[in-house]
Amino acid sequence: MTSIHYSDHAIVEGLRLNSDFIIKYVYKEFFPTIRFLVKSNTGFDEDAEDIFQEALFIVLKKLQDDEFELSSSFLTYLYSISRNLWLQRLKRKRQAYQNQDDLERYLSGREASVDAHYEEHEKYKLFQEYFDKMSPDCQRLMKLFLSRMPLREIAEEMGYKSEDYAKTKKYLCKESLKKLIETDPRLHDLIS
């Protein structure tokens, strides 16, 4: 059985039309390359999935612009976005480790641990507030995901056509929730 290969133009047009066939093709053909990039640079499979989904989300947003023109191969374009995202994540991790050392020294006292508990509680209340405002579909999807149900079963449970669509939908719901929480001034007050 010979496998079908789509041209870069066909991939771009298929993604613009939100074609399930093209989305599956992109996952099948290009995810292994992105997984290799991430795993060969201290990442794990979950990291690779997140980076791939983030990169694909960026590509989909760029494709909404009718003026967009692909100036390289689709793989090169997707790879460069994924690489930049992974490098940014590694940089944030390094900074977090440095900040964590400083924070651990600061949190050594009893008073600080009470403050930290209060802060976590307030963050959770903020999360719950925005979670409750999400669409019922996103809430249900996120609850199934958080219960560690396999994506294949989530797709079946939610009535989605494919596991890949469930992954993408989960990512979009998660990003939407994250953006709402991050723009709330109360979060900035808790962090600072």
Sequence and secondary structure as in RCSB ss.txt:
>XXXX:A:sequence
MTSIHYSDHAIVEGLRLNSDFIIKYVYKEFFPTIRFLVKSNTGFDEDAEDIFQEALFIVLKKLQDDEFELSSSFL
TYLYSISRNLWLQRLKRKRQAYQNQDDLERYLSGREASVDAHYEEHEKYKLFQEYFDKMSPDCQRLMKLFLSRMP
LREIAEEMGYKSEDYAKTKKYLCKESLKKLIETDPRLHDLIS
>XXXX:A:secstr
       HHHHHHHHHTT HHHHHHHHHHHHHHHHHHHHTTT  HHHHHHHHHHHHHHHHHHHTSTT    S HH
HHHHHHHHHHHHHHHHHHHHHHHHHHHHHHHTTSHHHHHHHHHHHHHHHHHHHHHHHHS HHHHHHHHHHHTT  
HHHHHHHHT S HHHHHHHHHHHHHHHHHHHHT HHHHHHH 
